[in-house]
Amino acid sequence: MTLEERVAKALRLSSAAAEKLKDEINANIQTARAELIRMGCQKDVAESEHVLVQEAIVTYCQKEMGAPDLYERYESAWLFQAENIRRSTLEAGD
């Protein structure tokens, strides 16, 4: 499953809705990677396909595109995940 598909699934989008929002989903994926780097994560890790990075990106997309009443929960989860990735010894090839 691609990261784009994981985001669509997490947002509970139909195939048709996911297709319509494809550009927005991909923009949010790229923004999440840029935010990880801005927050101090290693660039090669932020740009990797590591499962923890992918999960953080999915959370970021849920925060940006999900239900407004859940924004604060996703924001808190995103910050927690990003900070743990920043502090970790993850390497891009892990």
C-alpha positions in Angstrom: 0.0 0.0 0.0 1.4 3.4 -0.9 1.6 6.2 1.6 -1.1 8.1 -0.4 -3.4 5.1 -0.1 -2.6 4.8 3.7 -3.6 8.5 4.1 -6.8 8.0 2.1 -7.7 4.9 4.2 -6.9 6.7 7.5 -9.2 9.6 6.4 -11.8 6.9 5.4 -12.1 8.3 1.9 -13.8 6.4 -0.9 -11.7 5.7 -4.0 -13.5 8.5 -5.8 -12.9 11.0 -3.0 -9.3 9.9 -2.7 -8.8 10.5 -6.4 -10.4 14.0 -6.2 -8.1 14.8 -3.2 -5.0 13.2 -4.6 -3.2 16.5 -5.1 -4.1 17.8 -1.6 -3.0 14.5 0.0 0.4 14.6 -1.8 0.9 18.2 -0.9 0.3 17.3 2.8 2.6 14.4 2.6 5.4 16.7 1.2 4.6 19.3 3.9 4.8 16.7 6.7 8.2 15.6 5.5 9.4 19.3 5.3 8.0 19.9 8.8 9.9 16.9 10.2 13.1 18.3 8.8 12.2 21.8 10.1 11.6 20.3 13.5 15.1 18.8 13.5 14.7 15.3 12.1 17.5 14.1 9.9 16.6 14.8 6.2 17.3 11.3 5.0 15.1 9.9 7.8 12.3 12.3 7.1 12.4 11.5 3.4 12.6 7.7 4.0 9.7 5.2 3.9 10.4 4.0 7.5 7.1 2.8 9.1 7.4 5.3 12.0 7.9 8.2 9.6 5.0 7.0 7.5 2.8 6.8 10.6 3.7 10.3 11.6 2.9 11.6 8.1 -0.5 9.9 8.2 -1.2 11.6 11.5 -0.1 14.9 10.0 -2.6 14.4 7.1 -5.3 13.5 9.5 -4.6 16.7 11.4 -4.8 18.8 8.3 -7.6 17.0 6.4 -9.6 15.2 9.1 -12.5 16.2 11.3 -12.1 19.6 12.8 -13.2 18.5 16.2 -10.3 16.0 16.3 -7.6 18.6 15.3 -6.1 19.0 18.7 -5.8 15.2 19.3 -4.1 14.8 15.9 -1.9 17.8 16.6 -0.8 16.4 19.9 -0.1 13.0 18.3 1.8 14.5 15.4 4.1 16.5 17.8 4.7 13.5 19.9 5.6 11.3 16.9 7.8 14.0 15.3 9.7 14.6 18.6 10.3 10.9 19.0 11.6 10.5 15.5 13.8 13.6 16.0 15.3 12.1 19.2 15.6 8.6 17.9 18.6 6.8 16.3 16.6 5.9 13.2 18.5 5.7 10.0 17.0 5.9 6.5 17.8 2.3 5.8 16.3 0.9 9.0 
